[in-house]
Amino acid sequence: MVNVRIDGKEMLVPEGKTILEAAQTVGIDIPTLCFHKRLPPIGSCNMCIVEIQGRPEPVTSCNTLVEEGLDVTTTSDALHAQRIINLKKILHHHALDCPICDRAGECDLQNIVYRFGITDVPFEPRAQKRDNAYATSLIRYWPERCIMCRRCVTACNSIKGIGAIDIIGEGDDARLVPVAPDKCKSCGECLSVCPTGALTENLGRHKGRPWLEKRTKTTCGYCGCGCQLELSVLENRVIGVHTKTDDGVNQGSLCVKGRFGYEFIGDESRLKTPLIKENGQ
């Protein structure tokens, strides 16, 4: 255990914990965008920066480990100003299609922009559009919505152990590409951790907003693992599947059947009454 101070609060923290994890244990909210609790620290968005007494520059709290005697400040005028600058860099080329985006209403980027009250970022189209090289029959990639946070890449590597996708290039030249497309199982792990609408399902025709849907928790019936999921229902039709990170044995993960195999429920050709065989028919 090490002694640290965060925003004036003295605490004992186990060695190996990050500043972000330590702050969360005492209810201190540090803004994040690329951080996901099922993934190893990424540190790409620079929204979780904090000040450490004695150090000249802010550090990213998601991948900075606690040390004995650290004195951390998570909120200051300088940090607030720098976070706004970092967020505006992300928004500079981000597609302004929130009204038609699948994630509108439950988008991490939209939420953090609202939190910081940013309304004055002029959209500037990229000189050269990103290609949408990464796509499967079940997953659609929207390159102009992508903020290159690396969540999808990290999930594919660390949770699924597949490594089918990666980000190549830096800055405005960065792009998401399939590096091992033959390994991709279309499991949707990348889609489930995406903080924006850059990765969406390429299947359902019937869409609905979160505030219009009714979500019903249930157990996947495709095998005996008992994975937990939520069916999104609109006008008595299942329109999608969602999971929660801290729920069930699957902890938010699903296979391709569990995540995308729901359209049969509302298929018009599905049998709705028992059939009796008579005279061989």
NORGI-V855594 format. One record per run of one state. SS is the DSSP state (hx for helix, st for strand, lp for the rest). FROM is the first residue (numbers start at 1). TO is the last residue. Records with the same first field share a line. If there is no record, write none. Layout:
SS = FROM-TO, FROM-TO
This chain:
lp = 1-1, 7-8, 14-17, 26-48, 53-58, 61-64, 66-69, 74-76, 92-97, 101-107, 117-138, 142-142, 146-150, 159-164, 169-170, 174-174, 179-180, 184-188, 194-198, 202-213, 220-227, 235-236, 243-255, 261-262, 267-281
st = 2-6, 9-13, 18-18, 49-52, 59-60, 65-65, 70-73, 139-141, 165-168, 175-178, 199-201, 214-219, 228-234, 237-242
hx = 19-25, 77-91, 98-100, 108-116, 143-145, 151-158, 171-173, 181-183, 189-193, 256-260, 263-266
